[in-house]
């Protein structure tokens, strides 16, 4: 089986001691590509270094994570924007709004999201959106964009309701499904059951959100088959179908083929 991990932070310190082994474990279970969402200005260099060392396997995105937005957000955005002209990125991400930890910089998060959505339109790139406790705020911004019908991308680490899932799809986006789907009280059963497989992509969000039976430990791309297996169980289909369809979805969405 061939899988794509559409969201892994391999450049974070959690992988510094065993990155080659981590990648080898992933490749050995059929993970053909790993997509790296940026966090802030400081993570760009290590992210690009990994993608240079593992071409055809690791692919970079560019964006400012909502929890990294503070008083210097315009400075960071300007520096990140300049990089779009000098390197090839497969998406604008990870961007969005996060109201789980702190809403102090909500206005700045909203402005940063608005600006980075425009980048996606200008450079014809998909978006990778972080939406923790912020679906309504993000939906509102997307709908105000004059060309929002041209947007594509994924709401990563989706953990919303079925209604929110349908709204995401109506706006032209896919759902990123990760280890949360294996959690007993995730609430994702109905979403996975009702949403077409053609609207889903697989991800880990590693090193976070490891699936059962590794919950609470460091996550990694080699656990993607566990996520696929759970989706197959819920939809009562063969795991091969999950692998084929979600890999096709990711290749098309991020223009990887």
ABEGO torsion letter per residue (X at the ends): XBBBBABBBAABAAAAAAAAAAAAAAAAAGBABBBBBBABAAAAAAAAAAAAABBGABBBBBEBBAAABBAAAAAAAAAAAAAAAABBBABBOBBEBBAAABAAAAAAAAAAAAAAAAAAAAAGBBBBBBABGAAAAAAAAAAABAAAAABBEBBBGBABBAAAAAAAAAAGBBBBBBAAAABAAAGAAAAAAABBAAABBBBAGOABGBBOAABGBBBBAAAAAAAAAAAAAAAGBBAAAAAAAAAAAAAAAAGAX
